[in-house]
Amino acid sequence: MLKENIRIRKAIVHIMDSTIGMPVLSDTELEYGSEFADFIKEHIAKISSGDDAKECRFYKEESEVYHILEQYSDDSFIDITKDIACLLYEIMKSNIDIPPADLIITRFQYDDEEYLALLKMNYKSLYTHRTMTLEEGNSNEIIRHKSILPSEGQRLTEAAIIRLDDLALHVIEKKYEVNGEKTNYFSFLFLKCSSHLSHKSKLSIVSKAVESVQKEGYDESERFAKQMEAKSIIQEEINENGGFTVEEIAEKIFEEKPELKIAFQDKMEKYDMVKEEIQPQSENTIRKYQSQHLYTDTGIEIKIPMEQYKNPRSVEFITNPNGTVSVLIKNIEHLEARL
């Protein structure tokens, strides 16, 4: 979603400080100006355009949130958000590792579709000043404020964007300890929805599987070049086509070794990802594929932009008779050292 195309229609905030034993629910909607609307839009845009968000579907029979949203109308916006906040607070109150927060719920429009966003703004602690008037005059002091909300530039760790016509949702979340076990409480206990892997997670699984298969299938003298070649193929597919299907990328990476392609597909079967389509959107996700990062056993680190790696006039990898590898960087017109 593009921030400039998001239209905020309604917003409310409920205080979810689990240290005080009960939620502080608002009976009125937020009166917001353009600055606060931009603040909300920025967070919605980050969630929808990032690769951490998972496509989810409610478990219709089990999810209280689903049944509440089935009855959604703008006239009942305040009451519905109170019910949702109370469900979340009960989970937070019983699990002290889940951080206290403000829950901003907003109904917004994007293009011709209506959405509801549940934005859990976890508190952070920062220092600020306070001025007190005493008999002697003003007294300035520094205090620690424990209920500061995330800034526009920070990514939320728990949030959901729900399309109101079919209640499909995108969720971002972080695991916290629940009953002694790290759990995705936001989707599992609160929303009660099933989730698909995010594009970021899927890309990571593919990369690790490729690396694992190559480690098993090539000896040490071949492995280095094959790993760089695989990264180059993935980068090229993302750059030219916006992504790839797992089946197609396997064909290109393991073209010369069908047995390794089968081993890779076996790994993908475990995640039901053999025919999965991966289309990362976030620059942060894509950036790691825009260069080759090399680390030698002697402590040298080399970063090569992918376009230079593909250009034989810029860099060459030479396998020496004794099995060691030399990296030749060519045609340098200007060399600069930075502190």
C-alpha atoms as a printed R data frame, in Angstrom:
    type eleno elety resid chain resno       x       y       z
1   ATOM     1    CA   MET     A     1   0.000   0.000   0.000
2   ATOM     2    CA   LEU     A     2   1.171   3.509  -0.803
3   ATOM     3    CA   LYS     A     3   0.965   5.889   2.119
4   ATOM     4    CA   GLU     A     4  -0.503   8.710   0.016
5   ATOM     5    CA   ASN     A     5  -3.437   6.512  -1.076
6   ATOM     6    CA   ILE     A     6  -4.485   5.533   2.449
7   ATOM     7    CA   ARG     A     7  -7.514   7.416   3.804
8   ATOM     8    CA   ILE     A     8  -8.073   7.288   7.562
9   ATOM     9    CA   ARG     A     9 -11.802   7.295   8.374
10  ATOM    10    CA   LYS     A    10 -11.937   6.420  12.066
11  ATOM    11    CA   ALA     A    11  -9.418   5.857  14.854
12  ATOM    12    CA   ILE     A    12  -9.458   5.045  18.551
13  ATOM    13    CA   VAL     A    13  -6.819   4.196  21.139
14  ATOM    14    CA   HIS     A    14  -7.151   1.841  24.102
15  ATOM    15    CA   ILE     A    15  -4.470   1.728  26.816
16  ATOM    16    CA   MET     A    16  -3.266  -1.829  27.325
17  ATOM    17    CA   ASP     A    17  -0.904  -1.458  30.281
18  ATOM    18    CA   SER     A    18  -0.869  -4.941  31.788
19  ATOM    19    CA   THR     A    19   0.909  -3.642  34.911
20  ATOM    20    CA   ILE     A    20  -2.239  -1.853  36.152
21  ATOM    21    CA   GLY     A    21  -4.561  -4.877  36.044
22  ATOM    22    CA   MET     A    22  -7.217  -3.593  33.666
23  ATOM    23    CA   PRO     A    23  -7.405  -1.937  30.252
24  ATOM    24    CA   VAL     A    24  -8.224   1.759  30.015
25  ATOM    25    CA   LEU     A    25 -10.813   1.771  27.234
26  ATOM    26    CA   SER     A    26 -11.772   4.899  25.348
27  ATOM    27    CA   ASP     A    27 -15.441   5.851  24.984
28  ATOM    28    CA   THR     A    28 -14.714   8.302  22.180
29  ATOM    29    CA   GLU     A    29 -12.921   8.232  18.857
30  ATOM    30    CA   LEU     A    30  -9.625  10.029  18.402
31  ATOM    31    CA   GLU     A    31  -9.734  13.542  17.100
32  ATOM    32    CA   TYR     A    32  -6.776  13.511  14.772
33  ATOM    33    CA   GLY     A    33  -5.148  16.026  12.488
34  ATOM    34    CA   SER     A    34  -2.993  15.538   9.445
35  ATOM    35    CA   GLU     A    35   0.192  14.864  11.457
36  ATOM    36    CA   PHE     A    36  -1.303  12.004  13.470
37  ATOM    37    CA   ALA     A    37  -3.044  10.643  10.364
38  ATOM    38    CA   ASP     A    38   0.369  10.560   8.655
39  ATOM    39    CA   PHE     A    39   1.751   8.713  11.676
40  ATOM    40    CA   ILE     A    40  -0.903   5.989  11.328
41  ATOM    41    CA   LYS     A    41  -0.568   5.850   7.527
42  ATOM    42    CA   GLU     A    42   3.199   5.385   7.798
43  ATOM    43    CA   HIS     A    43   2.790   2.339  10.026
44  ATOM    44    CA   ILE     A    44   0.075   0.833   7.828
45  ATOM    45    CA   ALA     A    45   2.231   1.321   4.728
46  ATOM    46    CA   LYS     A    46   5.241  -0.296   6.449
47  ATOM    47    CA   ILE     A    47   3.200  -3.354   7.401
48  ATOM    48    CA   SER     A    48   1.591  -3.820   3.995
49  ATOM    49    CA   SER     A    49   4.768  -3.258   1.964
50  ATOM    50    CA   GLY     A    50   7.177  -5.182   4.180
51  ATOM    51    CA   ASP     A    51   8.109  -8.827   3.749
52  ATOM    52    CA   ASP     A    52   7.469  -9.724   7.402
53  ATOM    53    CA   ALA     A    53   3.672  -9.701   6.996
54  ATOM    54    CA   LYS     A    54   1.954 -13.092   6.716
55  ATOM    55    CA   GLU     A    55  -1.240 -13.745   4.795
56  ATOM    56    CA   CYS     A    56  -3.720 -15.284   7.214
57  ATOM    57    CA   ARG     A    57  -7.250 -16.606   7.474
58  ATOM    58    CA   PHE     A    58  -9.347 -16.718  10.624
59  ATOM    59    CA   TYR     A    59 -10.352 -20.017  12.142
60  ATOM    60    CA   LYS     A    60 -14.002 -19.060  11.768
61  ATOM    61    CA   GLU     A    61 -15.399 -21.376  14.425
62  ATOM    62    CA   GLU     A    62 -12.792 -20.586  17.074
63  ATOM    63    CA   SER     A    63 -11.935 -16.912  16.595
64  ATOM    64    CA   GLU     A    64 -13.785 -14.439  18.817
65  ATOM    65    CA   VAL     A    65 -12.248 -11.587  16.814
66  ATOM    66    CA   TYR     A    66 -13.741 -13.032  13.621
67  ATOM    67    CA   HIS     A    67 -17.234 -13.206  15.154
68  ATOM    68    CA   ILE     A    68 -16.910  -9.628  16.419
69  ATOM    69    CA   LEU     A    69 -15.859  -8.360  12.993
70  ATOM    70    CA   GLU     A    70 -18.684 -10.233  11.276
71  ATOM    71    CA   GLN     A    71 -20.978  -7.692  12.938
72  ATOM    72    CA   TYR     A    72 -18.843  -4.675  12.057
73  ATOM    73    CA   SER     A    73 -20.470  -1.372  11.189
74  ATOM    74    CA   ASP     A    74 -19.233   2.177  11.570
75  ATOM    75    CA   ASP     A    75 -22.044   2.845  14.050
76  ATOM    76    CA   SER     A    76 -20.653   0.165  16.362
77  ATOM    77    CA   PHE     A    77 -16.972   1.049  15.807
78  ATOM    78    CA   ILE     A    78 -16.283   2.059  19.421
79  ATOM    79    CA   ASP     A    79 -18.001  -0.955  21.002
80  ATOM    80    CA   ILE     A    80 -16.376  -3.399  18.584
81  ATOM    81    CA   THR     A    81 -12.893  -2.010  19.253
82  ATOM    82    CA   LYS     A    82 -13.518  -2.263  23.012
83  ATOM    83    CA   ASP     A    83 -14.427  -5.940  22.669
84  ATOM    84    CA   ILE     A    84 -11.287  -6.614  20.609
85  ATOM    85    CA   ALA     A    85  -9.097  -4.728  23.102
86  ATOM    86    CA   CYS     A    86 -10.520  -6.714  26.035
87  ATOM    87    CA   LEU     A    87  -9.712 -10.016  24.316
88  ATOM    88    CA   LEU     A    88  -6.115  -8.931  23.776
89  ATOM    89    CA   TYR     A    89  -5.767  -7.565  27.300
90  ATOM    90    CA   GLU     A    90  -6.836 -10.852  28.914
91  ATOM    91    CA   ILE     A    91  -3.998 -12.614  27.092
92  ATOM    92    CA   MET     A    92  -1.500  -9.894  28.029
93  ATOM    93    CA   LYS     A    93  -2.542  -9.896  31.686
94  ATOM    94    CA   SER     A    94  -1.898 -13.636  31.959
95  ATOM    95    CA   ASN     A    95   1.514 -13.519  30.284
96  ATOM    96    CA   ILE     A    96   3.882 -10.960  31.760
97  ATOM    97    CA   ASP     A    97   6.472 -11.258  28.955
98  ATOM    98    CA   ILE     A    98   4.048  -9.687  26.464
99  ATOM    99    CA   PRO     A    99   4.916  -5.967  26.534
100 ATOM   100    CA   PRO     A   100   2.345  -3.317  27.568
101 ATOM   101    CA   ALA     A   101   1.155  -1.068  24.767
102 ATOM   102    CA   ASP     A   102  -1.409   1.304  23.351
103 ATOM   103    CA   LEU     A   103  -3.735  -0.396  20.888
104 ATOM   104    CA   ILE     A   104  -4.673   1.926  18.024
105 ATOM   105    CA   ILE     A   105  -7.530   0.606  15.918
106 ATOM   106    CA   THR     A   106  -8.328   2.457  12.745
107 ATOM   107    CA   ARG     A   107 -10.771   1.989   9.903
108 ATOM   108    CA   PHE     A   108  -9.270   3.152   6.640
109 ATOM   109    CA   GLN     A   109  -9.871   3.066   2.913
110 ATOM   110    CA   TYR     A   110  -7.376   2.076   0.250
111 ATOM   111    CA   ASP     A   111  -8.503   2.453  -3.346
112 ATOM   112    CA   ASP     A   112 -12.101   1.180  -3.227
113 ATOM   113    CA   GLU     A   113 -11.675  -1.272  -0.358
114 ATOM   114    CA   GLU     A   114 -12.295  -0.834   3.378
115 ATOM   115    CA   TYR     A   115  -9.896  -2.108   6.029
116 ATOM   116    CA   LEU     A   116  -9.425  -2.253   9.766
117 ATOM   117    CA   ALA     A   117  -5.929  -1.988  11.240
118 ATOM   118    CA   LEU     A   118  -5.005  -3.245  14.717
119 ATOM   119    CA   LEU     A   119  -1.752  -1.518  15.637
120 ATOM   120    CA   LYS     A   120  -0.171  -2.624  18.916
121 ATOM   121    CA   MET     A   121   2.198   0.176  19.915
122 ATOM   122    CA   ASN     A   122   4.557  -1.411  22.436
123 ATOM   123    CA   TYR     A   123   5.926   1.051  24.972
124 ATOM   124    CA   LYS     A   124   9.560   2.008  25.126
125 ATOM   125    CA   SER     A   125  11.364   3.944  27.851
126 ATOM   126    CA   LEU     A   126  13.044   7.269  27.143
127 ATOM   127    CA   TYR     A   127  14.266  10.177  29.221
128 ATOM   128    CA   THR     A   128  12.656  13.613  29.035
129 ATOM   129    CA   HIS     A   129  12.607  16.791  31.084
130 ATOM   130    CA   ARG     A   130  10.052  18.128  33.534
131 ATOM   131    CA   THR     A   131   9.715  21.597  35.021
132 ATOM   132    CA   MET     A   132   8.228  22.108  38.497
133 ATOM   133    CA   THR     A   133   7.423  25.446  40.091
134 ATOM   134    CA   LEU     A   134   8.744  25.729  43.647
135 ATOM   135    CA   GLU     A   135   8.940  28.599  46.111
136 ATOM   136    CA   GLU     A   136  12.498  29.202  44.950
137 ATOM   137    CA   GLY     A   137  11.388  29.313  41.284
138 ATOM   138    CA   ASN     A   138  11.523  26.789  38.451
139 ATOM   139    CA   SER     A   139  13.106  23.402  39.071
140 ATOM   140    CA   ASN     A   140  14.106  21.433  35.965
141 ATOM   141    CA   GLU     A   141  14.727  17.714  36.220
142 ATOM   142    CA   ILE     A   142  15.172  14.672  33.997
143 ATOM   143    CA   ILE     A   143  12.644  11.860  34.316
144 ATOM   144    CA   ARG     A   144  12.237   8.482  32.663
145 ATOM   145    CA   HIS     A   145   9.035   8.169  30.654
146 ATOM   146    CA   LYS     A   146   8.007   4.508  30.342
147 ATOM   147    CA   SER     A   147   5.075   4.851  27.923
148 ATOM   148    CA   ILE     A   148   6.623   6.282  24.753
149 ATOM   149    CA   LEU     A   149   5.086   4.996  21.516
150 ATOM   150    CA   PRO     A   150   7.126   3.813  18.517
151 ATOM   151    CA   SER     A   151   8.099   6.562  16.078
152 ATOM   152    CA   GLU     A   152   7.056   6.644  12.416
153 ATOM   153    CA   GLY     A   153  10.425   5.216  11.424
154 ATOM   154    CA   GLN     A   154  10.137   2.141  13.660
155 ATOM   155    CA   ARG     A   155   8.472  -1.077  12.607
156 ATOM   156    CA   LEU     A   156   5.762  -2.467  14.850
157 ATOM   157    CA   THR     A   157   6.243  -6.035  16.029
158 ATOM   158    CA   GLU     A   158   2.539  -6.931  16.382
159 ATOM   159    CA   ALA     A   159  -0.187  -5.678  14.073
160 ATOM   160    CA   ALA     A   160  -2.921  -6.827  11.709
161 ATOM   161    CA   ILE     A   161  -4.557  -5.322   8.636
162 ATOM   162    CA   ILE     A   162  -7.988  -6.809   7.954
163 ATOM   163    CA   ARG     A   163  -9.965  -6.377   4.747
164 ATOM   164    CA   LEU     A   164 -13.551  -5.881   5.831
165 ATOM   165    CA   ASP     A   165 -15.363  -7.429   2.864
166 ATOM   166    CA   ASP     A   166 -13.942 -10.944   3.339
167 ATOM   167    CA   LEU     A   167 -11.979 -10.616   6.621
168 ATOM   168    CA   ALA     A   168  -8.720 -11.721   4.999
169 ATOM   169    CA   LEU     A   169  -5.809 -10.386   7.010
170 ATOM   170    CA   HIS     A   170  -2.095  -9.675   7.007
171 ATOM   171    CA   VAL     A   171  -0.302 -10.133  10.311
172 ATOM   172    CA   ILE     A   172   3.106  -9.229  11.678
173 ATOM   173    CA   GLU     A   173   4.094 -10.631  15.034
174 ATOM   174    CA   LYS     A   174   6.853 -11.564  17.411
175 ATOM   175    CA   LYS     A   175   7.103 -14.589  19.644
176 ATOM   176    CA   TYR     A   176   6.869 -14.101  23.404
177 ATOM   177    CA   GLU     A   177   6.980 -16.623  26.210
178 ATOM   178    CA   VAL     A   178   3.564 -18.086  27.017
179 ATOM   179    CA   ASN     A   179   3.355 -20.914  29.572
180 ATOM   180    CA   GLY     A   180   7.101 -21.390  29.359
181 ATOM   181    CA   GLU     A   181   7.236 -21.622  25.559
182 ATOM   182    CA   LYS     A   182   7.947 -19.022  22.861
183 ATOM   183    CA   THR     A   183   4.629 -18.546  21.053
184 ATOM   184    CA   ASN     A   184   3.156 -16.406  18.284
185 ATOM   185    CA   TYR     A   185   0.458 -15.320  20.694
186 ATOM   186    CA   PHE     A   186  -0.913 -12.557  18.420
187 ATOM   187    CA   SER     A   187  -2.088 -14.973  15.712
188 ATOM   188    CA   PHE     A   188  -2.430 -18.152  17.770
189 ATOM   189    CA   LEU     A   189  -4.144 -16.928  20.944
190 ATOM   190    CA   PHE     A   190  -5.583 -13.514  20.084
191 ATOM   191    CA   LEU     A   191  -6.669 -13.513  16.433
192 ATOM   192    CA   LYS     A   192  -6.857 -17.321  16.148
193 ATOM   193    CA   CYS     A   193  -5.909 -17.485  12.513
194 ATOM   194    CA   SER     A   194  -3.858 -19.723  10.264
195 ATOM   195    CA   SER     A   195  -0.843 -18.167   8.634
196 ATOM   196    CA   HIS     A   196   1.300 -18.680   5.582
197 ATOM   197    CA   LEU     A   197   4.992 -17.929   5.705
198 ATOM   198    CA   SER     A   198   6.005 -14.359   4.934
199 ATOM   199    CA   HIS     A   199   7.996 -13.692   1.740
200 ATOM   200    CA   LYS     A   200  11.022 -12.913   3.910
201 ATOM   201    CA   SER     A   201  10.743 -16.279   5.682
202 ATOM   202    CA   LYS     A   202  10.186 -18.165   2.416
203 ATOM   203    CA   LEU     A   203  13.223 -16.531   0.802
204 ATOM   204    CA   SER     A   204  15.318 -17.406   3.844
205 ATOM   205    CA   ILE     A   205  14.168 -21.042   3.711
206 ATOM   206    CA   VAL     A   206  15.044 -21.308   0.010
207 ATOM   207    CA   SER     A   207  18.487 -19.758   0.545
208 ATOM   208    CA   LYS     A   208  19.329 -22.042   3.475
209 ATOM   209    CA   ALA     A   209  18.096 -25.119   1.590
210 ATOM   210    CA   VAL     A   210  20.213 -24.254  -1.460
211 ATOM   211    CA   GLU     A   211  23.252 -23.747   0.762
212 ATOM   212    CA   SER     A   212  22.643 -27.034   2.590
213 ATOM   213    CA   VAL     A   213  22.235 -29.058  -0.630
214 ATOM   214    CA   GLN     A   214  25.326 -27.485  -2.197
215 ATOM   215    CA   LYS     A   215  27.327 -28.216   0.939
216 ATOM   216    CA   GLU     A   216  26.385 -31.875   0.678
217 ATOM   217    CA   GLY     A   217  26.674 -32.128  -3.118
218 ATOM   218    CA   TYR     A   218  29.927 -30.331  -3.923
219 ATOM   219    CA   ASP     A   219  33.417 -30.711  -2.572
220 ATOM   220    CA   GLU     A   220  35.117 -27.713  -0.995
221 ATOM   221    CA   SER     A   221  36.905 -26.644  -4.177
222 ATOM   222    CA   GLU     A   222  33.598 -26.321  -6.098
223 ATOM   223    CA   ARG     A   223  31.297 -25.142  -3.330
224 ATOM   224    CA   PHE     A   224  32.483 -21.546  -3.147
225 ATOM   225    CA   ALA     A   225  31.803 -20.813  -6.828
226 ATOM   226    CA   LYS     A   226  28.442 -22.632  -6.790
227 ATOM   227    CA   GLN     A   227  27.220 -20.709  -3.759
228 ATOM   228    CA   MET     A   228  28.045 -17.387  -5.421
229 ATOM   229    CA   GLU     A   229  26.427 -18.528  -8.656
230 ATOM   230    CA   ALA     A   230  23.215 -19.485  -6.819
231 ATOM   231    CA   LYS     A   231  23.004 -16.104  -5.127
232 ATOM   232    CA   SER     A   232  23.549 -14.417  -8.485
233 ATOM   233    CA   ILE     A   233  20.692 -16.427 -10.053
234 ATOM   234    CA   ILE     A   234  18.298 -15.526  -7.229
235 ATOM   235    CA   GLN     A   235  19.258 -11.837  -7.467
236 ATOM   236    CA   GLU     A   236  18.752 -11.830 -11.228
237 ATOM   237    CA   GLU     A   237  15.267 -13.355 -10.930
238 ATOM   238    CA   ILE     A   238  14.232 -10.818  -8.280
239 ATOM   239    CA   ASN     A   239  15.705  -7.931 -10.242
240 ATOM   240    CA   GLU     A   240  14.215  -8.873 -13.623
241 ATOM   241    CA   ASN     A   241  10.933 -10.557 -12.660
242 ATOM   242    CA   GLY     A   242  10.177  -9.284  -9.159
243 ATOM   243    CA   GLY     A   243  10.550 -12.794  -7.756
244 ATOM   244    CA   PHE     A   244  10.465 -16.454  -8.732
245 ATOM   245    CA   THR     A   245   8.753 -19.771  -8.186
246 ATOM   246    CA   VAL     A   246  10.696 -22.316  -6.159
247 ATOM   247    CA   GLU     A   247  10.345 -24.933  -8.905
248 ATOM   248    CA   GLU     A   248  11.854 -22.633 -11.556
249 ATOM   249    CA   ILE     A   249  14.736 -21.457  -9.379
250 ATOM   250    CA   ALA     A   250  15.631 -25.094  -8.645
251 ATOM   251    CA   GLU     A   251  15.858 -25.783 -12.379
252 ATOM   252    CA   LYS     A   252  18.287 -22.898 -12.885
253 ATOM   253    CA   ILE     A   253  20.489 -23.433  -9.832
254 ATOM   254    CA   PHE     A   254  20.777 -27.218 -10.157
255 ATOM   255    CA   GLU     A   255  20.609 -27.452 -13.943
256 ATOM   256    CA   GLU     A   256  23.783 -29.522 -14.169
257 ATOM   257    CA   LYS     A   257  23.031 -31.801 -11.210
258 ATOM   258    CA   PRO     A   258  19.482 -33.246 -11.308
259 ATOM   259    CA   GLU     A   259  20.160 -35.305  -8.191
260 ATOM   260    CA   LEU     A   260  20.776 -32.111  -6.204
261 ATOM   261    CA   LYS     A   261  17.563 -30.617  -7.570
262 ATOM   262    CA   ILE     A   262  15.693 -33.644  -6.208
263 ATOM   263    CA   ALA     A   263  17.414 -33.241  -2.822
264 ATOM   264    CA   PHE     A   264  16.445 -29.544  -2.785
265 ATOM   265    CA   GLN     A   265  12.825 -30.314  -3.701
266 ATOM   266    CA   ASP     A   266  12.675 -32.889  -0.904
267 ATOM   267    CA   LYS     A   267  13.578 -30.123   1.540
268 ATOM   268    CA   MET     A   268  10.938 -27.841   0.027
269 ATOM   269    CA   GLU     A   269   8.309 -30.579   0.361
270 ATOM   270    CA   LYS     A   270   8.624 -30.326   4.129
271 ATOM   271    CA   TYR     A   271   7.385 -26.723   3.913
272 ATOM   272    CA   ASP     A   272   4.898 -27.451   1.107
273 ATOM   273    CA   MET     A   273   6.857 -24.928  -0.974
274 ATOM   274    CA   VAL     A   274   7.814 -26.822  -4.150
275 ATOM   275    CA   LYS     A   275   5.547 -24.654  -6.323
276 ATOM   276    CA   GLU     A   276   5.567 -21.592  -4.054
277 ATOM   277    CA   GLU     A   277   5.863 -18.127  -5.581
278 ATOM   278    CA   ILE     A   278   8.208 -15.728  -3.768
279 ATOM   279    CA   GLN     A   279   7.931 -12.011  -4.465
280 ATOM   280    CA   PRO     A   280   9.811  -9.923  -1.887
281 ATOM   281    CA   GLN     A   281   8.827  -6.244  -1.753
282 ATOM   282    CA   SER     A   282  11.012  -4.690   0.923
283 ATOM   283    CA   GLU     A   283  14.332  -3.080   0.012
284 ATOM   284    CA   ASN     A   284  15.792  -4.483   3.235
285 ATOM   285    CA   THR     A   285  15.002  -8.028   2.100
286 ATOM   286    CA   ILE     A   286  16.303  -7.536  -1.428
287 ATOM   287    CA   ARG     A   287  19.460  -5.635  -0.434
288 ATOM   288    CA   LYS     A   288  21.355  -8.710   0.783
289 ATOM   289    CA   TYR     A   289  21.128 -10.160  -2.747
290 ATOM   290    CA   GLN     A   290  22.567  -7.058  -4.404
291 ATOM   291    CA   SER     A   291  26.147  -7.894  -3.496
292 ATOM   292    CA   GLN     A   292  28.422 -10.829  -2.793
293 ATOM   293    CA   HIS     A   293  29.934 -10.833   0.705
294 ATOM   294    CA   LEU     A   294  33.132 -12.858   0.981
295 ATOM   295    CA   TYR     A   295  34.981 -13.747   4.189
296 ATOM   296    CA   THR     A   296  38.412 -15.362   4.118
297 ATOM   297    CA   ASP     A   297  39.974 -17.596   6.758
298 ATOM   298    CA   THR     A   298  42.629 -14.902   7.194
299 ATOM   299    CA   GLY     A   299  40.077 -12.320   8.347
300 ATOM   300    CA   ILE     A   300  39.672 -10.368   5.083
301 ATOM   301    CA   GLU     A   301  36.161  -9.242   4.127
302 ATOM   302    CA   ILE     A   302  35.250  -8.363   0.522
303 ATOM   303    CA   LYS     A   303  31.952  -6.873  -0.665
304 ATOM   304    CA   ILE     A   304  31.375  -7.036  -4.426
305 ATOM   305    CA   PRO     A   305  28.302  -5.384  -6.038
306 ATOM   306    CA   MET     A   306  26.462  -8.033  -8.043
307 ATOM   307    CA   GLU     A   307  26.838  -6.195 -11.365
308 ATOM   308    CA   GLN     A   308  30.633  -6.128 -10.850
309 ATOM   309    CA   TYR     A   309  30.695  -9.793  -9.817
310 ATOM   310    CA   LYS     A   310  29.042 -10.674 -13.153
311 ATOM   311    CA   ASN     A   311  31.534  -8.602 -15.144
312 ATOM   312    CA   PRO     A   312  34.758 -10.563 -15.925
313 ATOM   313    CA   ARG     A   313  36.524  -7.251 -16.597
314 ATOM   314    CA   SER     A   314  35.999  -6.241 -12.971
315 ATOM   315    CA   VAL     A   315  36.742  -9.315 -10.876
316 ATOM   316    CA   GLU     A   316  38.138 -12.807 -11.395
317 ATOM   317    CA   PHE     A   317  38.330 -15.794  -9.081
318 ATOM   318    CA   ILE     A   318  41.391 -17.971  -9.670
319 ATOM   319    CA   THR     A   319  41.777 -21.480  -8.277
320 ATOM   320    CA   ASN     A   320  45.471 -22.053  -7.615
321 ATOM   321    CA   PRO     A   321  47.270 -25.447  -8.118
322 ATOM   322    CA   ASN     A   322  47.502 -25.885  -4.347
323 ATOM   323    CA   GLY     A   323  43.705 -25.567  -3.981
324 ATOM   324    CA   THR     A   324  43.670 -22.037  -2.585
325 ATOM   325    CA   VAL     A   325  41.618 -19.268  -4.201
326 ATOM   326    CA   SER     A   326  42.842 -15.839  -5.318
327 ATOM   327    CA   VAL     A   327  40.543 -12.896  -5.983
328 ATOM   328    CA   LEU     A   328  41.761 -10.553  -8.735
329 ATOM   329    CA   ILE     A   329  40.131  -7.110  -8.829
330 ATOM   330    CA   LYS     A   330  40.727  -5.518 -12.218
331 ATOM   331    CA   ASN     A   331  40.738  -2.141 -13.966
332 ATOM   332    CA   ILE     A   332  40.667   0.062 -10.878
333 ATOM   333    CA   GLU     A   333  40.949   3.731 -11.838
334 ATOM   334    CA   HIS     A   334  40.752   5.171  -8.342
335 ATOM   335    CA   LEU     A   335  41.420   3.549  -4.979
336 ATOM   336    CA   GLU     A   336  40.407   5.209  -1.732
337 ATOM   337    CA   ALA     A   337  40.979   4.278   1.913
338 ATOM   338    CA   ARG     A   338  38.391   5.316   4.496
339 ATOM   339    CA   LEU     A   339  38.669   5.419   8.249
